[in-house]
Amino acid sequence: MKALCQELKSLVMSILGYGQWKGRQNLNLLIDDYQQKVTIFTKKVESK
């Protein structure tokens, strides 16, 4: 599961273009968005 999370994280980061995000506020938005994606992803995995 941990490897899967790591894979998901790198995927999300690449999709969102993590390197382009500047400033603390943007980072917080990015983290919120990431957490939502993880929650959705986790629900999908658990429902299988």
C-alpha positions in Angstrom: 0.0 0.0 0.0 2.9 2.4 0.8 4.4 1.8 -2.6 1.1 2.5 -4.2 0.7 5.8 -2.3 4.2 6.8 -3.3 3.3 6.0 -6.9 0.1 8.0 -6.7 1.9 10.9 -5.1 4.5 11.2 -7.8 1.7 10.9 -10.4 -0.3 13.7 -8.8 2.7 15.9 -8.4 3.7 15.4 -12.1 0.1 16.1 -13.2 -0.1 19.3 -11.2 3.3 20.4 -12.3 4.6 20.6 -8.8 7.7 22.5 -9.8 5.7 25.4 -11.2 3.9 26.1 -7.9 5.3 29.1 -6.1 4.4 30.5 -2.8 2.9 29.1 0.4 -0.7 29.8 -0.5 -0.4 27.9 -3.7 1.4 25.0 -1.9 -1.5 24.8 0.5 -4.0 24.7 -2.3 -1.9 21.9 -3.9 -1.9 19.9 -0.7 -5.7 20.3 -0.3 -6.2 19.1 -3.9 -3.8 16.2 -3.3 -5.6 15.2 -0.1 -8.9 15.2 -2.0 -7.5 13.0 -4.8 -6.0 10.6 -2.2 -9.3 10.3 -0.4 -11.2 9.6 -3.7 -8.5 7.1 -4.8 -8.5 5.3 -1.4 -12.3 4.9 -1.6 -12.0 3.4 -5.1 -9.3 1.0 -3.9 -11.3 0.0 -0.8 -14.5 -0.6 -2.8 -12.8 -3.1 -5.0 
